Amino acid sequence: MSPRALIADDEANLAEDLRDRLHALWPTLEILDLASNGLEALRAVEADAPDVVFLDIRMPGLTGIEIARRIDPRTHVVFVTAYDQYAVEAFEREAVDYLLKPVSDERLARCVERLKRGIASSEAAPAMADVLERIARALPGAGVAPKLRWVRALKGEVVQQIPVDEVLYFQASDKYTCVMTGAGEYLIRTPLSELAAQLDGEVFWQIHRGTVVNMNEVAATRRDLTGRVFVRLRHGNAELAVSRAYAHRFRQM
């Protein structure tokens, strides 16, 4: 099966140029439809599970760093950035692959060879969570959009305004997202992927494709005999399953 890649960049001409050059260097690579903003990119990653994503750092709706925090850790990530060489040192120190705009032919060829080796050998992509936090701090302006402070959610026929800090977790449910609080369950129409992009990624962790939990409300974690991870909440002693794609975030807990 041919490897698949996603290119996400709000500058269409640059994205198209990168696509054409990748086709020339890597003819067997299947390139998905270009994503022009962060939310489109996240939806495409969730729907198509590409092997590689090329992420612009700054995009409307969601930055490349915020997307990388939410995708399967087995996905190989290449950041595409216009930051100067001094800022890019943050990537080099953390051994995360990147392409500096304008992308040179030599640099792109090296990146492609590295990706081919990693995919051919089933080499795991590097653990990203801590790395992404350090890179975000080293690149001023990356991922600092204002975070959601409250949500307007429906319970029966009444619309409630709920402070985000009071939410225990969010859970996808058909066309809605359930907002679980200590006071009960509410519904909003915003898709979970879009909602997650507006939350503080240091506090609200994706633990499953359909679940985002407030880590301030997590009292404990446990593993069952099969190695599956569960988080236990402070309120009501509720327990939520962590999918294998996100279990690496709890190894130190």
Buried (B, 14 or more C-beta within 10 A) or exposed (E): EEBBBBBBBBBEEBBEBBBEBBEEBBEEBEBBEBBBBBBBBBBBBBEEEBBBBBBBBBBEBBBBBBBBBBBBBEBBBBBBBBBEEEBBEBBEEBEBBBBBBEBEEEEBEEBBEBBBEBBEEEEEBBEBBEBBBEBBEBBEEBBEBEEBEEBEBBBEEEEBEBEBEBBBBBBBEEEBBBBBBEEEEBBBEBBBBBBBBBBEBEBBBBBBBBBBBBBEBBEEBEEEEEEEBBBBBBEEEBEBEBBEBBBBBBEEE
